[in-house]
């Protein structure tokens, strides 16, 4: 049995968004930091983390039967990303300007949507590979 097209699309869209965001943060950390008042090191580090993550999620989305545990890991990683994104703002670990806070919250919202879509698609799949 193959994975649902919905699950595969949710994974692939996540991979594209993560890859694009990661490339932006890694390659344009300086200008982005200047516009958002987010630390350049944070942007560059997050971008460096997102690129291999995006490659993994793309690989998973291209599989006919992605392993259930791997999809669950993607959902958990996405949920953790959301918590950490909101947390760095709420706890004052970074003090961006309005554009920077909007950037952090917007990407957290998109990631939360991906996690919800992937989780819903996974619940609808009775038997994915272990």
C-alpha positions in Angstrom: 0.0 0.0 0.0 1.3 3.4 -0.9 1.2 6.5 1.3 -1.6 8.9 0.6 -0.9 11.6 -1.9 -2.0 14.1 0.8 0.7 12.9 3.2 3.3 13.0 0.4 2.3 16.5 -0.7 2.4 17.7 2.9 5.9 16.4 3.3 7.1 17.8 0.0 5.6 21.2 0.7 7.3 21.2 4.1 10.6 20.3 2.4 10.3 23.1 -0.1 9.3 25.7 2.5 12.1 24.5 4.9 14.7 24.5 2.1 13.8 27.9 0.9 13.7 29.4 4.4 16.9 27.7 5.3 18.7 28.9 2.2 17.4 32.5 2.9 18.6 32.4 6.5 21.9 30.8 5.7 22.8 32.9 2.6 21.3 36.2 3.6 21.8 36.1 7.4 23.6 39.5 7.4 21.0 41.5 5.6 18.1 39.6 7.3 19.6 40.3 10.7 19.9 44.0 9.8 16.2 44.2 8.8 14.8 42.0 11.6 17.2 42.7 14.5 17.4 38.9 14.9 21.0 37.7 15.7 22.9 36.8 12.6 24.3 33.7 14.3 20.8 32.5 15.1 19.7 33.0 11.5 22.7 31.3 10.0 22.5 28.4 12.5 18.8 27.8 11.9 19.4 28.0 8.1 22.2 25.4 8.4 19.9 23.1 10.4 17.0 23.5 8.0 18.8 22.5 4.8 19.6 18.9 5.7 16.2 18.6 7.4 14.5 19.7 4.1 16.5 17.1 2.2 15.4 14.4 4.7 11.7 15.5 4.5 11.9 15.6 0.7 13.4 12.1 0.6 10.6 10.9 2.9 7.9 12.6 0.8 9.3 10.9 -2.4 9.0 7.4 -0.9 6.0 5.3 -1.8 5.7 4.1 1.8 7.5 6.4 4.2 8.1 4.8 7.6 5.5 5.8 10.1 8.1 6.4 12.8 10.0 8.8 10.4 6.8 10.7 9.7 6.1 10.9 13.4 9.6 12.3 13.9 8.9 15.0 11.3 5.7 15.9 13.1 7.5 16.0 16.4 10.4 18.1 15.0 8.0 20.5 13.5 6.1 20.8 16.8 9.4 21.4 18.7 10.3 24.1 16.1 7.1 25.9 16.8 7.5 25.8 20.6 11.1 27.0 20.3 10.2 29.8 17.9 7.5 31.1 20.2 9.7 30.5 23.3 12.7 32.5 22.1 10.3 35.5 21.8 8.2 34.9 24.9 11.3 34.4 27.1 13.1 37.4 25.7 16.1 35.3 24.4 16.0 37.5 21.3 14.5 41.0 21.0 13.7 41.5 17.3 11.9 44.5 15.9 8.3 44.1 14.7 9.4 42.6 11.3 11.7 40.1 13.1 8.9 39.0 15.5 6.6 38.7 12.5 9.2 36.6 10.7 9.6 34.2 13.6 5.9 34.0 14.3 5.0 33.6 10.6 7.4 30.7 10.0 6.2 29.1 13.3 2.6 29.3 12.1 3.5 27.7 8.7 5.5 24.9 10.5 2.5 24.3 12.9 0.2 24.0 9.8 2.6 21.5 8.3 2.7 19.5 11.5 -1.0 19.4 11.7 -1.4 18.4 8.1 1.2 15.7 8.4 -0.3 14.4 11.6 -3.8 14.3 10.2 -2.6 12.5 7.0 -0.7 10.0 9.2 -3.8 9.3 11.3 -5.7 8.6 8.1 -3.2 6.0 7.0 -4.0 2.5 8.4 -0.7 0.8 7.5 2.5 2.6 6.7 5.8 0.9 6.8 7.3 0.5 10.3 
